[in-house]
Structure formats: structure tokens, C-alpha cells
Amino acid sequence: MPRPSPPSDEEVRCYYVGLPGKPRLVARSSSDSWTGPQTDLGWTRGKTLDPVDPQHPIVALWNDSAGRLRQDFLEALDRIQWVAIDILRLGYQNVRGTLDETPLNPVTVLVSVAPNTTTWNVGVDVVLRCRDILRQHGIHDVEVEMKESKISQCNLGAKPVQEPQKLTSGPVAQPEESNALFSEFLGLSIAPLDSPYHEGTKGLYLRIRGTTRKLLLTCRHVAFAGSDDNKDFFHSGDAPRAIIQPGTGTLEEARRLVQADIRLSERDMETNRDLPWASAIREFDKAAAEKVAGEALEQRLSALEEPSNRTIGHVLFSPKISEGRSPSGEKRCRDWALVELNQEKHVSVLATLTNRVFCGMTGKNDTWRVTKAELEGCNPAQHYNLQFDDQTHTVELRGTVTKDTVATLPTESASLQDPALVVALYGSTTGLSVGVANEVKSVKRNLIGGTTFVSEEWCILGVKWRSGSGRGVFSERGDSGSCVWDMDGRIGGMLTGGLDGGNGSFDVSYATPIEWLLQDIREQSGLDVELA
């Protein structure tokens, strides 16, 4: 097989057009020529990613963390600054109604390297070596590509340098995005008190067996800013680590939106003020009522301006970010924090809180629409059992997604007959987001201080666009800590980060499985926790 030629500048920049992060190509094992972004009857067809069929022979070989295939790959990558390995189907987007509605998206090993660290000469030798390794293991239909990306944690960064209100579990009034900030539901913005712009998301409620204590689970990198020392943290009354809801950036944005709504109401009042028609009088009264409601909401938000008025609890325990292992030897990135909640800041008795995640007024329609689109060709109703509360626009999450779930996955005929697990989250930045989980484990290289270790990650892709051509992002900065759940309302894991091609958008998102999280929390903290 001929050695690939160096890519042109255009190929480096445009090879991955269509992916949200727009990463740059370094090298690829295929010698097939690239002729520029494809078009079909005038439609540009960009690249897209899709999950891999669990029955593909690479899945079992790669998912064996102690197996020879994984070890051979890591040895081949040892001398480059790689950051992640994802195995996905990569190809061109289909454009419905055009000449080719079902393009082939072959399984591809995607090796991501830190930007500006690997030349083509070095990269092509590595991808060819990796392809040889695949062939030695009997895998002949998979190519290897190398691209520039960086691992990003899904928290918002820090911004350069009245009477406390209680959270409630009642119905969320309009505008939902602002009023939800006062709720006890999951999926909302949180931040450490001493770094109020360093935002993430409320993940899950846990309870300690035999007690009434209720804990909130989120990421360590949400509860601690990057400038904090990476060491085990134990709560001390002398130096508590307070957590607030919402973060200051989210609060400022909410106030800006409410103030804009008030100005709009004032304009509508002025437009209809002196008109004699009954319809104008009704419009004036409606705008006046909306202005009053907006001013009341602005006053509530203003009362939260002092960060200490937003304190909902304190970090009880958080181990340093480090390598963890499952009983079967799977490597994980330990990145979690337990927040003990303050009863005085909650209307509900803490012992009664359940894992009810806010989804918004359109949540039911949005999740059902996406499930139908992703599971086209089968009966999606058999794989959709979410029960929405029409008053609070929430879903209560119960149970967990287990390793056996994949055995009963429905067929995703819209993506070339591959089984798919449709999942969702509600994040502080993204809001409600739906996507599909990849059953091939991704491998991430973690650089924490002066320590480097490898971890396995649950890889999730964004939902298909309505046109059917390509996928959007599943998560954004600010979503770290979000709970990832399936369409049966089962908890799958906690979002920790994603792969950024260079423009801030994530081509793939990474989550830590809930089964390992619960086990690791029990072992590291000594607390017998369970899902609330």
C-alpha cells in the first residue's frame, strides 16, 4: 500500500469541516486522495461522527483495557503528545433529497494530539504504525487519523479580576431560564464562593444510608478553581469551602435578559397607551402585567448580587484529581466532589430531595423528537419511558445504566443500522441537550500538575441536526458536573469534559460512568452513599 502524501494547507484546515470543533488534520493512514469539501447539488457536505456498532470486532478488543491491542497502541503513541483516542464512525454528512442520502461512514481510530506539537513526518509514521497494529489483530476495515485537539473541562473560567433566598421545588414561572435559578432541581449553575465566575452544574443528589444527610455530587474541577492545590480536601469549620447557586456569570446574564424584557414591556405599553381600540387596551394591560412581573424578578435577582447570599452548602470531601481503577482494572479519572447541603437555604426538607432534573417547558417534546429521529426504523416508543412533571417541567431520574444495557440497544437505522443509546443532560450552559453514546471506550491522557496518567472515558456525540446532515455539540463549557441519563430516566454518568478542536466547541464529550463513581466515592470517602 503506497505511503500517504503530505496534506496540503487546505486539507489540513478543511479536512474536518463539519465537526463542531473544526480540528486541524495532522496525518492519516489512508492514501486516498482528498479533493476538498464535498458538494451534492450545491449542498456542502461536511464531516460527521457517529457511534460504532458494538458487534464490530474492534469493540471487544479495544475495550479490554489489559488486552494487547490497547497496549500496542499506547506504546506506538508514547513519543508524541497525544491527548485522547476515540474510535468512531467518520464520514460525510448525508443531505436528504440529494443524490446520496446514505454515505458510508467507516470506523476510524481518531488520535488527538496537542496543537502545534506533531509534524506530518512524525504523525504519518505513528498512524501507519497504528494501522499495522490493527491489521496484526485481524482488523482490516479501520483506518487511523491524527488531528489537533485539546481536552477541555466543561466549567466556565474565572472572570478577571440583602436577604438570602431559599431554593424551592415548586413550579418554575416564565421566564424559565431566570426563575429556575431559585429551584432545588438539578442541572443548574453552581460555583465556589471564592471564585464565583468559575461555574459548573449541579449533578446528582446522594444520601448517606441511615442518616438524613443529603449530598450534592459535582466535579472536583467545578468546586475548586484551577489555581487551587490539587490535594485531598476535608471539610473544616475553620476554613469551609462554600458552594453557591447560581454562579455570578449566570446571574449577570439572567439580570441582563430580565432587564431587556422589562424594556420590551415598556415599549409595548407606550405603543398601545393612547389607542382607543379594545385590542390595544388588552395589549397595554398585558405589557403592564409583564413589566410588573419582570421588575419583581429583577428585584429577586438583585438580592443575590452578594455571593454569600447564594450559598447552598459546603464541600464535605473531595479527593485530588488522580487515577482510579475499577475492580476489573479499568482506569478512570477521579474528578468528583461531595457538597453537603444547608437546610436553611432549601424550602424542602433535605431528606425528601430526589434526583429531579429541570428540562424546561419544551423538554418533553424535544427528547421525544430526538428519540424518534435517532431510532428511525424501529419503534421508538419502546425505548422512551421518560415521565415529565407538567407543573415543574422536570424528570425524576431513577436507577442506573449498567454494562448490560448495550445488549438491548435499539437499532439506529438513520445511522447505518448501528445500535444507539440515546442520552441527555441539562447543563448550566447548554440547557437540555440530547445525543448518543458510543460503545467503544475512549482513552484520554490526563496531565495533572507534573503527573500523567491514562483514563477510559464514556464518549458521547451530539444529536443529529434536523436536516439529517451531521451532528451538533452535546455539551459546552459550564456543563461540567451534569448528570447524563437515558430515555428510561436511568442515570448513566457525570459529564467531565470534551475534546476541543480549537474554537471552543466540543466534537465529542466525555462522562464518567455512575457505577464506578458510586463505588469510588464509598471507597475514598468512607461514606455509604446511594442515589437519592
N, C-alpha and C positions, 0 to 999 in steps of 0.2 A: 504494500500500500504506500503511495507516494507521501513524502513528508509535506505537511501543510505549508503554504507560503505565508509570509508575514502579512498581517491585515493592513489595509490602507487606513489613513486617518479617518475617512468617512466610516469605514467598517468599525473601527474602534469606538467611534461616537454613536453610531446609529444601529449597530447590530441588535441591541436590546430595546430598540424603540417599541413602545407599547407597555413595557413594565413600569409600574408607578415610580420606582426609584431611578430609572434611566441609568443603570450602571454602565461602565466602560468595559469593553472586551479587552482581555489580555491575550488569551490564546485559546485555541480549540483543537481537538484531536482530529476532527473531520477535515478532509481535504476538499470537500465540496465547495465550489466557488460561491461567493456571496455577491449578488448583483444589485444590492441596495434594497430599501424598504419595498415590500411587495404592494402592488395595487391590483384591484379587481373591479373593472368597470368604473374606474375613477375613485374607488374607495381604498384608502391606505390601510394595509393590514399589518399591524404591529405584532410583536411577540406576546405570548401569554403563557402562564404557568397553570398546570392542573395537577391533581393528586395522581399517585401511581396505584395501579391495581394491586391489591395485597397478594394476588396469586402470581405476580411477576417473580421470576426466580431470584432477582436481586434482593427482594424484600427480606426473606428469611436469612440469607447470607449476611446482609449488611446489618440487620437488627440484632445479630448475635455479637454483643459487644466484645466478647472474648475470642471471636472467630478470626480466622486467618485473613479474610478479605479486609475487614476493618483495620487490622493491624498492619497489613501490607500497605494500605492507603496512607495511613498516618506516617509510616516510615518514608514513603515517597514524598510526602509534603514537609518533611522535617526541616528542610533548609530554606523554606520560604515563609513569609509572614502571613500565613493563612488565618482566616477568622471564622469560617464556617463551611460546612459541607452539607448541601441539600441535594436530595435525589427527587426530581420532579419530572413531569412531562413538559417539555418546552417545544413550542411550535408557533405557527402563525394563527392569529385570530381568524375565526370564521366570520364572514359577512353575509348575513341572511339575505336571501333573494338575489344573490350573485352567482357566479359560475361555480364556485367551490364552497359549499356550505359546511363540509366536514373534513377540513385538512388534518393530516396526520400530525400528532404531537408526540414524538418519540421520547422515551425515558432518557433522561440526561443527568449525569452527575455534574453539579454546579459547585465548583470550588471558588470561594470568595477570598480575595486577598486584600490586605490594607492598601489604600490608594497610594500610587507612586512608589511602590516597593518592589515590584516584579516586572522585569522586562519581558518582551516576547521571547527572546532567545532562551531565557530561563524557564518561562512559563510553558512554552511548547514542549520542552523536554519533560517537564513534570506531567502534563496532560497525556502525552504519549506513553509515558511510563505507567500512568494510572490506567489507561486503556489496555495496555498489555496485561496488567494485573487482572482486569475484568475478564479478558479472554482466557487467562490461565485458570480462572474459576468457572469457565463454561458460559460466560455471559457475552454474547456476540452481537447483541442488538442495542447496546448502550454506548454513547459517546461521552466524552469528558470535555467540559468547558471551564475556563477560568475568567473571572470578572472581578472588577474592583468594587468592593462594598465595605461597609463598616458596621459593627454591631452597635446598636443604639438602645439604651434603656428607655422605656416608654414613660419617662417622667418629664415634666416641664422644668427647664433650668431656672436657676435663681435670677431675679432681676437685679441689675447693678444698683450698686448702692445709690358708756351707755348701759343700758340694761341688758344682760345676757338673755338670749332667747333659747328656748328648748326645741329640740327636734321632735317631730311628730310623725305618726304613721297614718294620718288622715289623708283624704283625697287631696290631690295636687291641683290647685287652681291654675287658670291661664294667667300669664304666660308660663307654661310648664318649666321651661329651662331655668327660669329665675326662682319660681316658687319651690321647685324640687330641692333647692339648696337648703331648705329648712326641714327636710324629711329625714326619717330614720332609715330609708331604703338604701340598698347597695347600688354601686355604680356612680357615686357622686364624688366630687373633688375633695381631697384631703391634702394636708401639708404639715410639716413640722412647724411648731410655733416660732422657732428661732430662724427659720428660713421659709417664710410664708409664701414665696413665689415658687418654691420647689415642690411642684404638685404631682400627685398621682391619684389613684382611685381606691375607694372602699371596696374590698374584695369579698370577704365572707365572714359570717358570724360563727364563732365556735363557742362551745360551752365546756366547762370543766366538770366532768362527771362527779355527781354527789355534792355539787355546790350550786349556788345561784349566780356565780360569776360568769360574765359574758365577755368574750374577747373578740376583737376585730383582727382579721388577717389581711396583711398587705405585704408589699415587697420591702425588703431592707433598704433598697436604694430610694424608696419613697420616703420612709421615715427618717432617713439620715441623708443629708446633703453630701455632695462629693468631697467637700473639704473635711468631713468628719473622719476620724481614725477608724480604720476597719478592724475593729476588735469586738469581742463579745460584750453585749450591753445588758446589764441587770438594773431593774428599776431601783432608784434610791430616792427616798423622800427629800433628801438634801439637794438632789440635782435631777428632778424629774424631766423626762423627755416628752413634752406635751404635743399632742396632735390636734389640729384644728380642722373644721369643716365650715365653709369651703376654703380653698387656698385664695390668696389675695388677688392673683391674676384673674381667676374665675369670678370673684366678687366684683372686681372693677369692670369686667366685661358685662356682667349682669346689670350693674348700675347704668352703664352706657346704653344698653338696649332699652331698659325701662325709661330712661330719660328721653330717648328717641321716640318711644311710644307716646309719652306724655305730650311731646311737641306735635306729634301727628294728631292726637286728640284735640289739642288746642287749635290746630289748623282747620280740622273738620268743624269744630264749634264756630269758628269765625266765618267759614264758608256758608253755614246754614243759619247764622244768628238772626238776621232780619228778614228772612224769607217767609212769606205767609202760608205756604203750602203745608199741608199736613205731613207730607213725606219729609220736608225739611225740618219740621219740628221734631219728628221722630229721630232723625239723624242727629240733630243737635243734642237731644236728651241722651241718646246712645253714646255720643262722644263725650258728653259731660260725665256720664257714669264711668266710662273707661278712664277718664282723666283722674277722677277721684280714686278709683282702684289703683291706678298707676302711682299716684302720689303716696298712697298708703304703703304700697310695696317698696317704693323708693325709701320711705322712712324706715321700714324694717331692715332693708339692706344697709342703710346708713348706720343703723345701730350696731352693725357688725364690723364697722370700719376698724375698730381696735381689735387686733388679732386675738387677744386674750378672751374676748367675748365669744369667740368661736371655738374654744377648747372643748373637745368631746371626750378626751381621755388621755392616757399617757402610755408610752411604750413600756410593757411589762418585761419583755425579754426579746432579744434579737441576737442570734449568733452572727459572727463575722461572715461576710461573703466568702465562701470556700467550697471545696469539692466535697460532695456527699455521695454515698453509694447505697443502692438498694440491696436486699438480701441476695439477689441473683447477680450482683456485681455491676449493675448499670450505674454509670457515673452521672451525677446530677450537679447542677449549680445551686448551692444552698444560698437562697436570697429571700428571706422572709422575716417578718417582724410581727409580734403579738402586741396588740394595743388593748389595754384594759379600759373599758368604757366607764364614764362618770354618770351615775344615775341622775344627778342633779341637772344634767344637760339633756335628758330624754324624758318625754312625756310618758312613754310606755314603760312598764316595769321591765327592766333589762332581761329578766328571766323569760319573758314572753316573746322577745325578738326572734324572728325566724329569717331565713335567707330569702327575703323577698327583694327582687331586683327591679328597679324602676325601668320601664321600657318606653314610656311616652304614649300619647293618645293613639298614634298610628302603629304601635308595636305589634299588635295582633295581625293587622293586615300586612305589615312589612315582612314579618317572619314567615307567614303563610305563603305570600307571593314568592319569596326567595326559595322556600322549600319546594314549591311546585316547579319552579324553573330549574333548580339543581337536580331534582329527581324526576325529570321529564321522562316518560316512557314506562313508569311504574305507577303504583297507586300511592301518591304522597300522603294521603290521609292515614295510611297505615304507619307512617313514620313521623307523625306530628301529633303530639299529645300535650301541648302547652295549654295551661289553664290560666287565663288572664282575669284579673280582678278589674272589672269595668269602672269601678269607682276610683281606684288608686293607679290604674294602668300599670300594674306590676304583675310579675310571675313569681310564684314561690318555688324555689329550687329544692329538690329532694333527691337523695340517692347520689350515686357516682357513676361515671362512665368507667367501665372496667376493661381489662385487656381482652375480654371475650366479646366485647361489643362488635368488633370488626367482623366476627363470624356471621353476623346477621345484618350486615350493611345492605341497604337497597342499592340497586344499580343506577348509576348516574348516566343515563343514555345520552344526555346532552353533552357529555364529555367522553365519548367513545366507549361507552359500556363499562366504565370503571366504577366500582362501588364508592360511595361517598358518605361521610358522616357530616351532616350539616350542623354547624355550631354557631353560637352567637355570644356577644358580650355587650354590656353597656358601660362605656368608658367616659371619664370626665371630659375628654376632648371629642372623641368620635361620636358619642351618644350611642344609639343602638347600631350595631354592626353585625352582619351575618356573613359567614364564609364556610369553607370546607376544610376538614382536617386531612393531612397527608399521613398515610400509614407507614411510610418509611421514616425512620427516625433521622432527624438532622443532628449533625455533630458541630458543636460550637467551641471555639478556642477562647478561653477567658483569661484576660490579663488583669489581675488584681494586684495593685502595688508592684512588688517585684516577683510575684508568683504567677505561674502559668499553669493552667490545667484545662482538660478537655471535659465537656459535658454533653450528654444527649438531650435533645430538645424536641418537644411536640411542635411540629411545623403546621401552620395554618395559613391558608390563602384567602384572599378577599372574594366577595361574591361576583358573579358574572354581571357585566353591565346589561341593561335591558336590551341593547341591540344584539346581545349574544357574542360580541366581539371583545374578548379579553376580560380581565378581572380588575376590580378596584382594590384599594387597600383594606385590610382588616382592622388595623389599629394605627394609632398615631401617638406622638409624644403627649404625655399626660394620662395615658390609659394604663400605665403600669399598675399592677395590683388587681386589675379587673378579673372577675370570675368568668371563665369560659364554660358554656353549658350547651347541651344538645337540645334537639327539638322534643325530647321527652322530659325536659326540665331537670336532667341529671347534670351534676357538677363534673366537669372534665379536668379543670386545672386553673392555674393563675397565670395571667399574662405577665411576662417579664421584659420583653424587648422585641427587636426586629432587625431586619437586615436592610440597611440604608444604602442605596446606590450612590448617594452623594447630594441629592436635592432635598433631603428631609423626609421623603416618602418611603414606606416600607414595602419591599417586594414580597417578603414573607414575614410572618410574625411568629414569635416563639412563646410557648407556655410550659409551665412545669406541671406534670400530672398530679392530681389531687391525692391519689392513693399514696404516692411517695411522700408528698408534703405532710399529710397527717401522721404518717409513720415517723418521719424525721422530726416533726415537732414534738411528738411524745418522747422520742429518744433524747433529743437535745435539751428540752426544757424540763423534762421530768413531770410534765403535766399530762394527765389522762384526758386529752381533748377529744371531742367528737363534733360533728356538724350540728349546728343549732336547729 
